[in-house]
């Protein structure tokens, strides 16, 4: 959440502020790489139910499946499916696979630092590696570790409210 979707526990599948920001930035700077605004819920819908690639048709189905999973699954289930379906390296899918491949351990035994390093590779785990991190990756890892504290407080307050 600290890396990909800070508002995951607050939204119902779509981060409208992030969508608006991305649309504005992409309009103002068409020469730059397109900025995305997909939430963890949207990425889960895409990874589990849809095909790779970009098209308006696929995006329409993604919206539909995102709404369904937000209605049918609790946030914990969405996160579980996301972590078990996301690509985390070239041909490496899921938290368990990356834990074994890059850290020679089980996913349940990963440290916060290792989790942050894995998260730092997203959204491009083929370009960035948690096994052999660059200086840039280590910088991202530190930022994610700082942001994890905020996510932990948010999750704790959400649990207390329920």
N, C-alpha and C positions, 0 to 999 in steps of 0.2 A: 504494500500500500504506500509506503514511504517513497518508493521509486516511481510507481506506475499510476497510482490513483489515490491521492491523499484524501479525497472525499468519499471513498468507497462506502464507508459505514453510514454516510449521510444521504446519499442520493438513491434514487430508485432506478438505476441503470444508466442514466445519462447525466453528464455534468454540463449543464447548459452554458455556464460561464466559460468553461474551457472550449466548448464548441464555438461560441461567439468569438472568443479570443483568437482561436485558430482560423476561423473564417476571415476575420478582419486582417490578421497578419498575412494570410495567404493572398488576399486581394491586394493589399498594399505592397507586397514583395513577391510578385509572381516568379521572379528569377531565382528565388531561394528554394531550398528543399521544402516540400509541403509539410506543414505542421499538422499533426493529428490530434485528436481529442478523445480517442476511444477509452472507455472505462474498462476496468477489469471484467465487468459483466458483459460488455460488448465483445471484448477479446475472447471470453469464454464461449459466447454464442458462436462467434466466427470459428474458433478452433474446433469445437465439438460438432456443430451442425452444418457448417458451410465449407465451401471450396476456397483455396487461396486465390489471391488476385484482387483487383480493385474494379468495381463497376457499380453503377447505381442500383442495378438489380440485386447484386449481392448485399449492398448496404441496406436495401429495403428489407430483405430477409433477415439481416442482422438486427435491425430495429425490432422486427416481429419476435425473433427468438430471445432477444434481450428482455423485452417486456414479459415474455412467458417465464423465463427463468427467474426474473425478479419477483414475479407473482407466486411461483411454485416452490422455489428453493430459499432457505434462509441464507444469509450472507456467508455463514460458515461453509455451507455446501458449495456455494459459488466459488469461494476461495479454494476449497479443496479440489474441485474439478479444474479450475484454472491452473493450480500448481502441478497438477498431474497431467495436463495436456499441453502446456506451453513449451515451445522449443527453447532450450537453454544452452544450446551449442549445436555445432554441425552434426545433425542426426541424433541429438540427445533431447529426449522429451521427458519432462517431468522432474520434480524435485529429487526423487530417489535416484534417478539415473544420473543427474549431474552431481549429486553428493558422492555417489560411488566412483564416477569417472574422474572428477576433478579433485576430490578430497579424500577418497578411499574410506568413506564412512557412510552410515545410514543418514537419511534426511532428518530423522528425529534427533540425531546427535550433532547436527551442524551448529556452530557457534553463531552469535549475532553477527560477528564480523564476516564470517563465511556467507551467511544469508545476504548481508548487505553487498558483498562482492558479486554474488550471483545476480542480485537485483540490479547492480550497476551495469551488467551486460545488456539488460533490456533497454530498448526494444530491438537491439541488433546483436544477438549472441553469436552470430557467425563471424562478425567483425571483431567483437570484443570477447576476451576470454577471462573467465574466473580462475582458470588453472594457471595461466601465465599473464597476470594483469600488468598493464602498462601503468606509467605514472598517472595518466589521465584516469584510468580505472580506479586507482587507489584514491585519487582525489574525489571521484564520484562516491566511492565506498564511504569515505569520511562524512560526506554530506548526507548520505542515506542513513548512516548511524545516528547522526544528530536528529534527523527527521523521524526516526523510529521512536524516539522518546515522545514526540507529539502524538503519534499514532497509538502508542501504548496507553497514554492518558485518555485519548478519545475512546478507545476500546473499553477501558476500565469504567469510564463514566457511562458508556452505553449499557454495559452489563449491569451496573448498579441501578440504572433507570428501569431496566426490565425486571 
